[in-house]
Amino acid sequence: MADEVRKLVIIGSGPSGYTAAVYAARANLSPLVYAGYQYGGQLMLTTDVENYPGFEHGIMGPDLMGNMRAQAQRFGAELRDTEVTEVDFSRRPFKITAGKEITYAEAVIVSTGASALWLDVPGEETYRGFGVSSCATCDGAFFRNRKIVVVGGGDVALEEANFLTRFASDLTIIHRRDTLRGSKAMQDRAFANKKISFMWDTVVEEVLGEKNANGIAKTTGLRVKNVKTGEEQVVPTDALFVAIGHKPNTEIFAGKLPLDERGYAVAVDPEGTASAIEGVFVAGDVRDYRYRQAITAAGEGCKAAMDAERWLEEHGVEVDLEGEVYAGMQVEPGAPAYETPHLPGVPVHARSGS
């Protein structure tokens, strides 16, 4: 395929990437979306989604992503289900490599998301979405008056455990050490919660489950082992929430894009999406380590498309204002363009042709 120069390339799919594609396509930017081989993000691994607005009776995660994908394509976004393997943000147009395919872009939105860290034990993948989850906010309400187990010992695990006690009949935190790693405040809350009990020095060896007469799977328990004594036992549970952390999908951007100490992409303005590299925008879970919700990711995708459209217009790239977004928007006289600071060790693109 011949090298291309596009106005806008979006790297990543999921709620953030697809929403950015919808807004950018309606603005006639003809965005190219590199959705990846496993397109759709973490919601492709989720069954019922009940907290996304507009769906009174909920919607299956893959169905929601399919709807977003179709909507983006309807407005003219081009989607390629290939992985970006390398980027060069040192000059504009930016260079994006996906295998043997090279594309150039005047602006880029990075929305590669983040991935939950899993236990990688037998049964975990089989029952993911059928009692095994990494999102208490998303799935906790499905387990009202049920037994729940949370694995982890940090602030995330303790926060999720406290939240899940709103629904659980009883809840057990399994931790591989004999002390928690979370903050004292979070520990105090967990210890004071009468619904929470602890299994110390313990790891999960296997997720157990069964299928009902209709072939629908469900989690029934965990086979666990005490790391000090070697003793094994089965812990009955209806749900397992794995809360050992998330990992932003930013490997290919190391040294190319500002990342924080955890590897999350950084925006120079917390309220916007512009990175320190002019013309590169970051949106969704790739930069959001706090909320990690489909609705917040979609909102960031919207913001990134709006920011990218304005930036392209200010830098001489033809933008059809009849399309959407900034058409008719009043900008204060003298308001600065995106003048992003240069962070040490991070390249700032040269102007085209320089």
Secondary structure as GFF3:
##gff-version 3
##sequence-region A 1 354
A	DSSP	beta_strand	4	11	.	.	.	ID=ss1
A	DSSP	alpha_helix	14	26	.	.	.	ID=ss2
A	DSSP	beta_strand	32	34	.	.	.	ID=ss3
A	DSSP	three_ten_helix	41	45	.	.	.	ID=ss4
A	DSSP	beta_strand	48	49	.	.	.	ID=ss5
A	DSSP	beta_strand	59	60	.	.	.	ID=ss6
A	DSSP	alpha_helix	61	74	.	.	.	ID=ss7
A	DSSP	beta_strand	78	80	.	.	.	ID=ss8
A	DSSP	beta_strand	86	88	.	.	.	ID=ss9
A	DSSP	beta_strand	94	98	.	.	.	ID=ss10
A	DSSP	beta_strand	101	110	.	.	.	ID=ss11
A	DSSP	beta_strand	114	116	.	.	.	ID=ss12
A	DSSP	beta_strand	132	133	.	.	.	ID=ss13
A	DSSP	alpha_helix	136	139	.	.	.	ID=ss14
A	DSSP	three_ten_helix	140	143	.	.	.	ID=ss15
A	DSSP	beta_strand	147	151	.	.	.	ID=ss16
A	DSSP	alpha_helix	155	164	.	.	.	ID=ss17
A	DSSP	beta_strand	170	174	.	.	.	ID=ss18
A	DSSP	alpha_helix	184	192	.	.	.	ID=ss19
A	DSSP	beta_strand	196	199	.	.	.	ID=ss20
A	DSSP	beta_strand	202	211	.	.	.	ID=ss21
A	DSSP	beta_strand	217	226	.	.	.	ID=ss22
A	DSSP	beta_strand	232	236	.	.	.	ID=ss23
A	DSSP	beta_strand	239	242	.	.	.	ID=ss24
A	DSSP	beta_strand	246	248	.	.	.	ID=ss25
A	DSSP	three_ten_helix	251	253	.	.	.	ID=ss26
A	DSSP	beta_strand	280	282	.	.	.	ID=ss27
A	DSSP	three_ten_helix	284	286	.	.	.	ID=ss28
A	DSSP	alpha_helix	294	314	.	.	.	ID=ss29
###
